[in-house]
């Protein structure tokens, strides 16, 4: 930049030599002062360009760093969410484990009580087994003693058996004799009767044969009708002195009077369905009372039964 002195109005003069020299000196001085400014401008431009490039590179690096940081933050966020979920699952599992631990503790308490109870029962069973063993040993000792005593009594037992056999033979002989004393009589219907039992022993002997059914009765006048076997009996009158009696028998919806019958006399009648006669035998006669039995056939007659059914 040059400084040009403004023209002074006035008469136009030719420049003097001093003035020219001065102007030349001034021009020479102004030319060298422009170089630093240009250099400075160039440096500034270069600096600004470098600064722009540096700023641009820095911005790109910042963007890359920001993107990397965002990716890292996103990854960390996902990892944090996973850790949070795992922590939640861990808390849930911990709660479940606490519940299971509490249940296990209760179960262990119950198990310990049961074990204690089992131990007590085992102790009691062992005690009972020991007592039973002692009792069994005592019983075995007693049995051994009784066995020895039994061996000593075998001779006596053999003697007793021989005596019993003799008594059995005697009883059989008496039974045979009793059977021989049993007699057959003609009944009030003129039919040969079954064997007549005079005593209870005779009656038992007849039962043992199994040919007929025997039902005992004790008939009193005050009782009116009395069911005996398949029929009914009604005592009407007794004559203790003459040993006679009168009664009514009711069978098959019929009433039959048996009048003035003697003691041990077979009083006979026929029931429907039987070919053989049913017999009443009075063994004892007292005032207003008779004692005896009824002898009835066991087997029904098929033909008679069919005829009565038609």
GIBEL-V610842 format. One record per pair of residues at least 6 apart in sequence whose ideal C-beta (glycine too) atoms are under 8 Angstrom apart, sorted by the first residue. I is the first residue (numbers start at 1). J is the second residue. Records with the same first field share a line. If there is no record, write none. Layout:
I=J + J
//
This chain:
1=30 + 33 + 34
2=26 + 27 + 30
3=26 + 30
15=23
175=205
178=201 + 202 + 205
179=205
181=198 + 202
182=195 + 196 + 197 + 202 + 205 + 206
183=195 + 196
184=192 + 193 + 194 + 195 + 196
185=192 + 193 + 196 + 264 + 265 + 266
186=192 + 193 + 266
187=193 + 265 + 266 + 267 + 268 + 277 + 279
188=258 + 261 + 265 + 266 + 267 + 268
189=268 + 269 + 277
191=268 + 277
193=266 + 268 + 277 + 279
194=206 + 211 + 212 + 266 + 279 + 295
195=202 + 206
196=202 + 264 + 266 + 281
197=203 + 205 + 206 + 214 + 281 + 283 + 293
198=264 + 283
199=283
203=214 + 216 + 293
206=212 + 214 + 295
207=214
211=298
212=295 + 296 + 297 + 298
213=229 + 295 + 296 + 297 + 298
214=293 + 294 + 295 + 296
215=228 + 229 + 293 + 294 + 296
216=291 + 292 + 293
217=226 + 228 + 233 + 291 + 292 + 293 + 294
218=289 + 291
219=226 + 228 + 233 + 235 + 247 + 289 + 290 + 291 + 292
220=226 + 235 + 288 + 289
221=235 + 236 + 237 + 238 + 288 + 289
222=288
223=235
224=234
225=232 + 233 + 234 + 250
226=232 + 233 + 234
228=294
229=294 + 296
230=251 + 271 + 296
231=249 + 250 + 251 + 271 + 278 + 294
232=249 + 250 + 251
233=247 + 248 + 249 + 250 + 280
234=247 + 248 + 249 + 250
235=245 + 246 + 247 + 288 + 289 + 290
236=246 + 247 + 248 + 257
237=245 + 246
238=244 + 245 + 246 + 285 + 286 + 287 + 288 + 289 + 290
239=245 + 260 + 285
240=285 + 286 + 287
243=262 + 263 + 285
244=260 + 261 + 262 + 263 + 285
245=260 + 261 + 282 + 285 + 290
246=257 + 258 + 259 + 260 + 261
247=257 + 258 + 261 + 280 + 290
248=255 + 256 + 257 + 258
249=255 + 256 + 258 + 269 + 280
250=256
251=269 + 271 + 278
252=271 + 272
256=269
258=267 + 280
261=267 + 282
263=282 + 283 + 284 + 285
264=281 + 282 + 283
265=281 + 282
266=279 + 280 + 281
267=279 + 280 + 281 + 282
268=277 + 278 + 279 + 280
269=277 + 278
270=277 + 278
271=278 + 296
272=304 + 305 + 308
273=300 + 301 + 304 + 305 + 308
274=296 + 297 + 299 + 300 + 301 + 304
275=297 + 301 + 304
276=297
277=297
278=294 + 295 + 296 + 297
279=294 + 295 + 296
280=292 + 293 + 294
281=292 + 293 + 294 + 295
282=290 + 291 + 292
283=291 + 292 + 293
284=290 + 291 + 292
//
